[in-house]
Amino acid sequence: MLIRSTRPSVVDGPAGVGDLLCATSPAPGVTQTAQEVTVDALAGPLAKQADFVFASEAAAAKAATAMSATLSACPLPKPEKITPQSTDRYSPHPVMWSFADSDGNTGWVTITQRGRDVAYVETWASAGSATTPLTLDQFARLTSVVENRLERYGAAPSPTPGTDRHLAGPAGHLPAPDLFLDPADFTSVLLTGTGGAEAGPGQWEGGSSVTTACDADTAHDGTFALMAITKAGVDAGYFATQRIRQVSSGSVDIGEATKTEVDRLAGAFSGCDVSGADTHTTSLAGPASGLWKLETTFTDGTAPFIQFVAVGATGTPGYVSTIVLTAPAGGSIDEAGYWRELGRLQGLAAQR
């Protein structure tokens, strides 16, 4: 199944967004982006998102309230049933509804407001199609992702002094920034050429995993954060990520609890062999303890995706560092060079 997303379009006023469920409409005269997700061989969109930016936070809150009221008293004959839903598993008090119509189509809607931004997200599972309806838990996690992205990338007010927008993780539960490597530590001829390295805006999508497979740290809660690294001043994807996770010791010695967590992650990376619908990921142990190479191959012949991983305790008791270096797709890779860089960074992390 091939999923396609139309390129987001920016328009003024309510035109261009398309029909929203229950004739929901934002206040006129706002700037908005609209995007639909479709699946090849299926009629109609699988999902739709519309983002609205208002002149003030108060205006955005007022618009979100009005849109929510429209959904709660749906004026159209379809859907015949729209039901408020709630779970606080991923974020406190998300605003969500499930819906169904007499034709057997089902779906979900959420309205999220952060600062001056309001996001409307709608998903469908058409009757008789190959799509599977989302569960409450799945849509709640999707809603949390929308909330996080508005907080990170929207027109929200500036962050509270003393916070670091480069670290992404659960609000109020981020490790101290000085536990992380300095972004400049990732600068090298192999990784950045003649340029430098910098941390990009936090890109947390509601989970803690830092590799495409084999990562045993998948928890959504606790104290942790991710830092993504890109080439300084270059419009390119991230080539490195560091995760710092605080270990919960309970009645166990903190050193022993940290070792247990390192061993748990190491056990998942060691000998990992995982197959997905269109992928196959294997791991290779590195030349030193705590290092691995993950290689993901694709059934369609796409060039392999390769990540180099380092796991170890930080110098500060009770924290575990995981560093990932992503090799460029296609072409030859200086594997020995990546092992050297990974070992160097792991050694620096052990001093933090």
Secondary structure, 3 states (H helix, E strand, C coil): CCEEECCCEEEECCCCCCCCHHHCCCCCCCEEEEEEEEECCCCCEEEEEEEEECCCHHHHHHHHHHHHHHHHCCCCCCCCEEEEECCCCCCCCCCEEEEECCCCCEEEEEEEEECCEEEEEEEEECCCCCCCCCCHHHHHHHHHHHHHHHHHHCCCCCCCCCCCCCEECCCCCCCCHHHCCCHHHHCCHHHHCCCCEEECCCCCCCCCCCCCCCCCCCCCCCCEEEEEEEECCCCCCCCEEEEEEECCCCCCCHHHHHHHHHHHHHHHHCCCEEECCCEEEEEEECCCCCEEEEEEEECCCCCCEEEEEEEEECCCCCEEEEEEEECCCCCCCCHHHHHHHHHHHHHHHCCC
